[in-house]
Amino acid sequence: MHSNELAKRHTRANLLMLLAAMIWGSAFVAQRLSLDAIGPFLFNGLRFLLGSAVVLVLCLRPGAKVSRDHLAALMHRPKTAAAGIVLGIVLAVAISFQQVGLQYTTVANAGFITSLYVVIVPLAGAALGHRTSAGIWLGALLAAVGLYFLSVTSAFEVHAGDLYQLGCALVISVQVLLVGRFARSRDALVLALVQFATCGVLCLAVALAVEPVQMAALARAWPSIVYGGGLSVGIGYTLQVVAQRDAAPAHAAIIFSMEGVFAALAGWLVLGETLSLRALAGAASMLAGLIVCQCWPSGTTRAERGTNPGPSR
């Protein structure tokens, strides 16, 4: 391929990934605003069902013959269906931690702490016997220091909401490792469709059991549902899939690590949230750790480390 054409494709991929990171980061605001009207499980159920509907449309579009064929054969591919269901169950647990925790912490904290999966995944790979570079350990140390300054006050109190976000990061790490295993031989869009639909159904079932469902409340929450489902889940994920075909892994890692920065910026612009100097130092340390962890020169490939540069929403 001509070098100019390759450079254009890389630039396009970087811009698409930056847009996805902006959508994901700003979606934390939509998630937070939804809590003023409806419960966390109802919001997650509706937004992931909406996101799965967007992915279904993409699977059925005229130019997506492979996805259409895989979708048509889904009932005859029990392994693909089973993989998507497993991913959906794990995702439902992770996203429930995140949404419940947003009731007790800031959008900025949620964005940065959730991004810790970028460090946790390669550490989990090391525990499983994968080769690990010095950058992984340095990145983990920087992220741990940042988490301390971001979440632990000078009086050594830990915000309950931050613990929920840490739980989300831990479970998302499991989900990312499973995606790396399941997606190698399956259509990405079809796998995402089953995953998102499963997550939506599970969260909606919990909501109907434990949360009030009122039409007036849903009417107030619909802009957040549309943004969190149609954009964050449906469009954001699709941008990631399209962009990473032409993206350099190091570029993807850096750009997607900016999700926490965009969350903090959106929280400040829309909700008026601010970070103390202590929290800013923690956020900067965490961001440095995420980038170092993904970009430190290593003799291993990304597949060997078991990592995935992009979030799963």
Helices and strands as residue ranges (DSSP letters): H 3-34, H 40-60, H 65-72, G 74-76, H 78-101, H 107-114, H 117-127, H 134-151, H 160-182, G 183-185, H 188-210, H 215-226, I 227-235, H 236-243, H 249-257, H 259-271, H 277-295, H 302-305
